[in-house]
């Protein structure tokens, strides 16, 4: 085998393009085999995503108002069955954002979770029914912005406001200097503090990576650069001030869906999507490659 396949013990392509999982088949055709997204095979696979497998099962459980479960339990108390979690899966699996049911879900979460004042997303609604300003969280904001962009809402003013929240408030502190103060930093010290949560950093960059380069403002580009530098200082999964130490062993355990968690494969994918091919990523790449079995899986 040549090219990227030379790093594998066997070629798993035939398994990846089986019809059983149309989302995996679609991503394999477009992202790995570089088939045109509007080609016959890719469009057929994309259509199948809405017809069989996990997506129709999720949509079958949706309420008429666009939510899953109790409408007010869209995040914390609805883990992992509430609306936020279903929206992430729909975006992960390349569901059709033009589908009426999915648009209802998107509208619901922007109405109930998004803080109209700041554009961030909160884990609960306030008395006015919109996202509670005091409950805005960075990883939730990033995940919702990412999901909404993938489902076709990039040019929506509400999503643009969510992007502005990321570029305005997301930090990349590395344990030096004073911890940030004021809103939104005081309430969630695990997210901020002297060292910014690695998971929040990854989710923020993943959201910004969905924005086409030609639509990235200076603020977006600056945030991408600062955040990527932060991840590379950590060699993807290490402690920046003790690079011989793994920051969190759980990041070496690959999984899906990750929701608010991360692993080294996701971090590498975000950096590559943003155009980075840095030597500080190489050890993490080696860890991923080492996890394959004899079938290249």
VOPAGU-2260 file (C-alpha; in pm, 1 decimal, decimal comma):
REM VOPAGU-2260
SITE   aa  ch    i         X         Y         Z
SITE  UNK   A    0       0,0       0,0       0,0
SITE  UNK   A    1     116,7     352,9     -75,9
SITE  UNK   A    2      34,3     700,5      52,4
SITE  UNK   A    3    -162,4     721,4     377,0
SITE  UNK   A    4    -241,9     351,8     353,3
SITE  UNK   A    5     125,3     269,0     403,3
SITE  UNK   A    6      80,3     346,1     774,6
SITE  UNK   A    7    -187,8      77,5     805,3
SITE  UNK   A    8    -157,3    -296,3     860,7
SITE  UNK   A    9    -440,6    -359,4     613,9
SITE  UNK   A   10    -676,9    -159,3     393,0
SITE  UNK   A   11   -1011,4     -98,0     573,1
SITE  UNK   A   12   -1172,8      93,1     286,6
SITE  UNK   A   13   -1416,4    -179,8     181,8
SITE  UNK   A   14   -1548,2    -199,3     537,6
SITE  UNK   A   15   -1583,8     178,4     561,2
SITE  UNK   A   16   -1795,1     204,4     246,0
SITE  UNK   A   17   -2041,4     -68,1     340,1
SITE  UNK   A   18   -2406,5      39,9     320,3
SITE  UNK   A   19   -2478,4     -47,0     683,9
SITE  UNK   A   20   -2374,0     297,4     810,0
SITE  UNK   A   21   -2455,0     559,1     543,5
SITE  UNK   A   22   -2285,1     840,8     737,4
SITE  UNK   A   23   -1954,0     654,2     753,2
SITE  UNK   A   24   -1992,1     559,9     387,0
SITE  UNK   A   25   -2053,6     923,7     292,7
SITE  UNK   A   26   -1755,7    1056,8     489,8
SITE  UNK   A   27   -1530,9     785,3     346,1
SITE  UNK   A   28   -1633,2     865,1      -9,7
SITE  UNK   A   29   -1590,2    1240,9      26,1
SITE  UNK   A   30   -1313,8    1287,7     284,5
SITE  UNK   A   31   -1093,8     982,2     221,6
SITE  UNK   A   32   -1157,4     868,9    -134,8
SITE  UNK   A   33   -1210,0    1231,6    -245,0
SITE  UNK   A   34   -1522,6    1161,0    -444,1
SITE  UNK   A   35   -1715,9    1479,5    -535,7
SITE  UNK   A   36   -1981,2    1560,1    -276,6
SITE  UNK   A   37   -2231,7    1612,3    -557,5
SITE  UNK   A   38   -2138,2    1287,2    -732,9
SITE  UNK   A   39   -2382,4     999,8    -768,9
SITE  UNK   A   40   -2232,4     776,8    -498,4
SITE  UNK   A   41   -2195,4    1055,1    -242,7
SITE  UNK   A   42   -2542,7    1199,3    -299,0
SITE  UNK   A   43   -2694,7     852,2    -274,3
SITE  UNK   A   44   -2513,8     794,3      55,6
SITE  UNK   A   45   -2619,1    1136,9     183,5
SITE  UNK   A   46   -2981,4    1059,9     100,4
SITE  UNK   A   47   -2956,0     725,7     280,0
SITE  UNK   A   48   -2846,0     901,8     599,2
SITE  UNK   A   49   -3199,0    1034,4     640,4
SITE  UNK   A   50   -3362,0     704,6     546,9
SITE  UNK   A   51   -3192,3     438,8     758,2
SITE  UNK   A   52   -2972,9     401,5    1061,4
SITE  UNK   A   53   -2939,9     627,5    1363,0
SITE  UNK   A   54   -3076,6     953,8    1218,3
SITE  UNK   A   55   -3433,9     837,6    1146,1
SITE  UNK   A   56   -3439,9     663,8    1485,3
SITE  UNK   A   57   -3346,3     988,9    1658,2
SITE  UNK   A   58   -3600,3    1189,4    1460,6
SITE  UNK   A   59   -3874,4     938,4    1539,1
SITE  UNK   A   60   -3837,4    1029,3    1907,1
SITE  UNK   A   61   -3858,4    1404,3    1851,2
SITE  UNK   A   62   -4155,3    1596,9    1986,3
SITE  UNK   A   63   -4360,4    1825,3    1762,9
SITE  UNK   A   64   -4201,8    2132,9    1920,8
SITE  UNK   A   65   -3858,6    2031,5    1792,2
SITE  UNK   A   66   -3720,8    1900,9    2122,5
SITE  UNK   A   67   -3649,9    1562,2    2280,8
SITE  UNK   A   68   -3765,8    1461,3    2629,1
SITE  UNK   A   69   -3873,2    1746,1    2855,0
SITE  UNK   A   70   -3827,8    2078,6    2675,5
SITE  UNK   A   71   -3663,2    2246,9    2975,5
SITE  UNK   A   72   -3416,2    1959,4    3020,6
SITE  UNK   A   73   -3229,2    2018,3    2697,5
SITE  UNK   A   74   -2880,5    1986,2    2849,8
SITE  UNK   A   75   -2774,9    1890,7    3203,6
SITE  UNK   A   76   -3079,0    1703,7    3329,9
SITE  UNK   A   77   -3134,7    1556,1    2985,2
SITE  UNK   A   78   -2788,8    1402,1    2956,0
SITE  UNK   A   79   -2749,7    1237,9    2700,3
SITE  UNK   A   80   -3107,2    1229,3    2575,9
SITE  UNK   A   81   -3196,3    1598,1    2565,9
SITE  UNK   A   82   -3207,8    1827,4    2265,2
SITE  UNK   A   83   -2847,3    1950,4    2281,3
SITE  UNK   A   84   -2710,3    1597,5    2262,4
SITE  UNK   A   85   -2938,0    1494,2    1975,5
SITE  UNK   A   86   -2843,2    1806,2    1781,1
SITE  UNK   A   87   -2474,3    1722,4    1816,1
SITE  UNK   A   88   -2533,7    1369,1    1684,9
SITE  UNK   A   89   -2738,7    1498,6    1391,5
SITE  UNK   A   90   -2451,4    1730,5    1299,0
SITE  UNK   A   91   -2188,0    1459,9    1352,6
SITE  UNK   A   92   -2367,9    1216,4    1122,8
SITE  UNK   A   93   -2421,8    1464,3     834,9
SITE  UNK   A   94   -2798,1    1486,4     871,7
SITE  UNK   A   95   -2980,5    1709,6     624,0
SITE  UNK   A   96   -3012,2    2054,8     778,5
SITE  UNK   A   97   -3291,1    2140,9     535,3
SITE  UNK   A   98   -3516,5    1877,0     688,6
SITE  UNK   A   99   -3810,3    2046,3     862,2
SITE  UNK   A  100   -3765,6    1842,9    1180,5
SITE  UNK   A  101   -3400,8    1935,4    1211,2
SITE  UNK   A  102   -3471,8    2301,6    1150,1
SITE  UNK   A  103   -3728,4    2286,2    1430,2
SITE  UNK   A  104   -3461,3    2147,5    1661,4
SITE  UNK   A  105   -3216,4    2421,4    1564,7
SITE  UNK   A  106   -3476,0    2692,2    1620,5
SITE  UNK   A  107   -3572,7    2541,5    1955,1
SITE  UNK   A  108   -3218,6    2540,9    2090,7
SITE  UNK   A  109   -3149,0    2895,8    1972,7
SITE  UNK   A  110   -3470,9    3011,6    2136,5
SITE  UNK   A  111   -3425,2    2828,5    2467,8
SITE  UNK   A  112   -3047,8    2805,7    2516,2
SITE  UNK   A  113   -2892,1    3107,5    2345,9
SITE  UNK   A  114   -2837,6    3413,6    2562,9
SITE  UNK   A  115   -2971,8    3702,7    2351,0
SITE  UNK   A  116   -2746,4    3949,1    2531,0
SITE  UNK   A  117   -2410,0    3786,5    2459,4
SITE  UNK   A  118   -2478,8    3522,8    2193,4
SITE  UNK   A  119   -2340,2    3242,6    2409,1
SITE  UNK   A  120   -2536,7    2928,0    2490,2
SITE  UNK   A  121   -2657,0    2849,9    2842,0
SITE  UNK   A  122   -2731,3    2514,8    3003,8
SITE  UNK   A  123   -3075,9    2638,1    3112,6
SITE  UNK   A  124   -3333,4    2900,3    3023,6
SITE  UNK   A  125   -3398,3    3214,7    3224,4
SITE  UNK   A  126   -3730,8    3356,0    3339,1
SITE  UNK   A  127   -3786,4    3510,4    2996,4
SITE  UNK   A  128   -3758,0    3168,6    2831,3
SITE  UNK   A  129   -3428,9    3245,7    2654,2
SITE  UNK   A  130   -3083,6    3125,4    2754,7
SITE  UNK   A  131   -2987,3    3234,4    3106,3
SITE  UNK   A  132   -2708,3    3492,6    3084,8
SITE  UNK   A  133   -2546,8    3364,5    3405,4
SITE  UNK   A  134   -2540,4    3004,0    3282,8
SITE  UNK   A  135   -2349,8    3049,7    2955,9
SITE  UNK   A  136   -2081,7    2783,2    2913,1
SITE  UNK   A  137   -1787,8    2780,9    2667,3
SITE  UNK   A  138   -1797,8    2416,3    2559,2
SITE  UNK   A  139   -2175,9    2425,4    2514,7
SITE  UNK   A  140   -2150,3    2745,6    2312,4
SITE  UNK   A  141   -1882,1    2595,0    2090,4
SITE  UNK   A  142   -2073,1    2269,6    2041,0
SITE  UNK   A  143   -2392,5    2451,4    1947,1
SITE  UNK   A  144   -2214,7    2688,8    1709,1
SITE  UNK   A  145   -2039,6    2391,1    1548,2
SITE  UNK   A  146   -2362,7    2193,4    1516,6
SITE  UNK   A  147   -2561,0    2484,9    1377,5
SITE  UNK   A  148   -2294,7    2565,9    1118,7
SITE  UNK   A  149   -2287,2    2205,9    1001,3
SITE  UNK   A  150   -2665,4    2206,5     977,9
SITE  UNK   A  151   -2666,1    2510,6     751,1
SITE  UNK   A  152   -2695,8    2810,3     983,8
SITE  UNK   A  153   -2357,5    2977,1     928,2
SITE  UNK   A  154   -2505,2    3295,1     782,1
SITE  UNK   A  155   -2779,8    3322,4    1044,0
SITE  UNK   A  156   -2731,7    3634,5    1257,9
SITE  UNK   A  157   -2778,5    3432,4    1577,8
SITE  UNK   A  158   -2497,6    3193,6    1486,7
SITE  UNK   A  159   -2277,4    3486,0    1388,6
SITE  UNK   A  160   -2338,8    3623,8    1736,4
SITE  UNK   A  161   -2235,5    3288,0    1881,3
SITE  UNK   A  162   -1914,8    3302,0    1677,1
SITE  UNK   A  163   -1852,9    3652,6    1812,2
SITE  UNK   A  164   -1891,6    3513,6    2164,9
SITE  UNK   A  165   -1613,5    3264,3    2098,8
SITE  UNK   A  166   -1376,7    3523,9    1953,5
SITE  UNK   A  167   -1455,0    3767,6    2235,7
SITE  UNK   A  168   -1454,3    3546,9    2545,3
SITE  UNK   A  169   -1268,3    3222,9    2469,1
SITE  UNK   A  170    -930,3    3219,1    2640,1
SITE  UNK   A  171    -615,0    3012,3    2609,9
SITE  UNK   A  172    -447,7    3065,9    2946,1
SITE  UNK   A  173    -163,6    2829,3    3027,1
SITE  UNK   A  174    -123,7    2847,3    3402,6
SITE  UNK   A  175      72,8    3170,7    3405,5
SITE  UNK   A  176     -48,7    3506,0    3529,9
SITE  UNK   A  177    -375,8    3584,6    3699,9
SITE  UNK   A  178    -699,4    3402,1    3629,7
SITE  UNK   A  179    -952,6    3604,9    3428,8
SITE  UNK   A  180   -1221,8    3783,2    3626,9
SITE  UNK   A  181   -1574,3    3901,3    3561,7
SITE  UNK   A  182   -1846,0    3751,6    3345,6
SITE  UNK   A  183   -1837,7    3477,2    3213,4
SITE  UNK   A  184   -1523,3    3364,1    3396,0
SITE  UNK   A  185   -1619,6    3385,4    3763,6
SITE  UNK   A  186   -1894,5    3122,4    3768,9
SITE  UNK   A  187   -1720,9    2829,7    3598,5
SITE  UNK   A  188   -1367,3    2814,4    3732,6
SITE  UNK   A  189   -1320,4    2462,7    3590,8
SITE  UNK   A  190   -1372,6    2607,4    3243,8
SITE  UNK   A  191   -1141,6    2902,8    3294,7
SITE  UNK   A  192    -915,0    2970,0    3592,1
SITE  UNK   A  193    -541,1    3010,1    3540,9
SITE  UNK   A  194    -539,7    2727,1    3287,7
SITE  UNK   A  195    -816,4    2720,5    3029,2
SITE  UNK   A  196   -1000,1    2389,0    2998,6
SITE  UNK   A  197    -843,5    2190,0    2715,2
SITE  UNK   A  198   -1184,2    2057,1    2613,7
SITE  UNK   A  199   -1327,9    2405,4    2573,6
SITE  UNK   A  200   -1029,9    2506,3    2362,1
SITE  UNK   A  201   -1073,0    2209,8    2128,5
SITE  UNK   A  202   -1447,9    2260,2    2090,1
SITE  UNK   A  203   -1402,7    2632,1    2017,5
SITE  UNK   A  204   -1146,0    2562,6    1746,3
SITE  UNK   A  205   -1360,5    2285,9    1601,4
SITE  UNK   A  206   -1646,7    2533,0    1564,5
SITE  UNK   A  207   -1427,5    2793,7    1395,6
SITE  UNK   A  208   -1277,8    2528,8    1165,8
SITE  UNK   A  209   -1624,8    2483,4    1012,6
SITE  UNK   A  210   -1614,8    2839,6     880,6
SITE  UNK   A  211   -1475,6    2852,2     523,3
SITE  UNK   A  212   -1143,4    3043,1     511,9
SITE  UNK   A  213   -1289,6    3312,7     288,0
SITE  UNK   A  214   -1553,8    3389,8     551,9
SITE  UNK   A  215   -1315,8    3416,5     846,9
SITE  UNK   A  216   -1278,9    3762,7     994,6
SITE  UNK   A  217    -958,7    3891,4    1151,5
SITE  UNK   A  218   -1104,7    3808,6    1493,4
SITE  UNK   A  219   -1172,9    3450,0    1385,0
SITE  UNK   A  220    -826,3    3408,5    1235,1
SITE  UNK   A  221    -662,5    3550,1    1547,8
SITE  UNK   A  222    -860,2    3315,2    1772,7
SITE  UNK   A  223    -768,8    3018,7    1553,3
SITE  UNK   A  224    -401,2    3111,4    1565,9
SITE  UNK   A  225    -395,9    3163,9    1943,2
SITE  UNK   A  226    -594,1    2847,8    2013,4
SITE  UNK   A  227    -387,2    2633,1    1779,5
SITE  UNK   A  228     -64,9    2763,3    1932,3
SITE  UNK   A  229    -206,9    2667,8    2271,9
SITE  UNK   A  230    -275,3    2309,5    2158,4
SITE  UNK   A  231      64,4    2277,4    1993,2
SITE  UNK   A  232     240,1    2400,1    2308,8
SITE  UNK   A  233      76,0    2097,5    2468,7
SITE  UNK   A  234     192,8    1868,0    2187,1
SITE  UNK   A  235    -177,7    1782,7    2149,4
SITE  UNK   A  236    -210,8    1578,9    2470,4
SITE  UNK   A  237      79,2    1667,8    2700,8
SITE  UNK   A  238     139,1    1912,4    2983,6
SITE  UNK   A  239     291,7    2224,1    2832,8
SITE  UNK   A  240     521,2    2278,7    3132,1
SITE  UNK   A  241     608,0    1908,4    3159,1
SITE  UNK   A  242     585,8    1776,4    2801,2
SITE  UNK   A  243     698,7    1428,8    2904,1
SITE  UNK   A  244     369,1    1384,1    3092,0
SITE  UNK   A  245      31,5    1298,7    2939,8
SITE  UNK   A  246    -217,1    1562,3    3055,6
SITE  UNK   A  247    -512,7    1323,9    3078,0
SITE  UNK   A  248    -489,1     948,8    3004,9
SITE  UNK   A  249    -855,0     944,6    2899,1
SITE  UNK   A  250    -764,4    1147,7    2591,8
SITE  UNK   A  251    -572,5     843,5    2465,7
SITE  UNK   A  252    -893,1     638,3    2463,3
SITE  UNK   A  253   -1061,9     696,8    2129,1
SITE  UNK   A  254   -1438,6     715,5    2132,5
SITE  UNK   A  255   -1755,0     835,6    1961,9
SITE  UNK   A  256   -1963,9    1034,5    2021,1
SITE  UNK   A  257   -1749,9    1256,9    2239,5
SITE  UNK   A  258   -2002,6    1536,4    2302,3
SITE  UNK   A  259   -1817,8    1762,9    2551,8
SITE  UNK   A  260   -1524,6    1523,5    2597,2
SITE  UNK   A  261   -1219,9    1508,2    2368,8
SITE  UNK   A  262    -958,1    1259,5    2254,6
SITE  UNK   A  263    -632,3    1292,8    2066,0
SITE  UNK   A  264    -791,6    1193,6    1735,6
SITE  UNK   A  265   -1037,0    1482,3    1756,3
SITE  UNK   A  266    -761,0    1728,0    1848,2
SITE  UNK   A  267    -542,7    1613,7    1558,8
SITE  UNK   A  268    -840,3    1635,0    1324,0
SITE  UNK   A  269    -914,7    1992,8    1426,4
SITE  UNK   A  270    -553,5    2102,3    1379,1
SITE  UNK   A  271    -528,9    1934,2    1039,1
SITE  UNK   A  272    -860,2    2088,6     933,7
SITE  UNK   A  273    -710,7    2426,8    1020,5
SITE  UNK   A  274    -405,3    2356,7     804,4
SITE  UNK   A  275    -151,4    2257,4    1068,5
SITE  UNK   A  276     108,9    1985,7    1004,4
SITE  UNK   A  277     343,8    2051,2    1293,6
SITE  UNK   A  278     612,4    1819,1    1430,0
SITE  UNK   A  279     461,2    1861,1    1776,7
SITE  UNK   A  280     159,1    1664,1    1654,0
SITE  UNK   A  281     364,9    1363,2    1549,3
SITE  UNK   A  282     371,9    1171,8    1876,8
SITE  UNK   A  283      -7,6    1193,9    1903,5
SITE  UNK   A  284     -41,3    1074,6    1543,6
SITE  UNK   A  285     178,0     778,3    1633,0
SITE  UNK   A  286     -46,3     693,1    1927,7
SITE  UNK   A  287    -350,8     687,2    1699,9
SITE  UNK   A  288    -176,7     468,5    1440,3
SITE  UNK   A  289     -64,2     225,9    1712,1
SITE  UNK   A  290    -424,5     152,5    1807,5
SITE  UNK   A  291    -514,8     -28,3    1483,5
SITE  UNK   A  292    -565,5    -402,9    1471,5
SITE  UNK   A  293    -445,8    -648,2    1205,9
SITE  UNK   A  294    -734,2    -546,4     978,8
SITE  UNK   A  295    -631,6    -181,5     984,1
SITE  UNK   A  296    -928,1     -91,3    1203,3
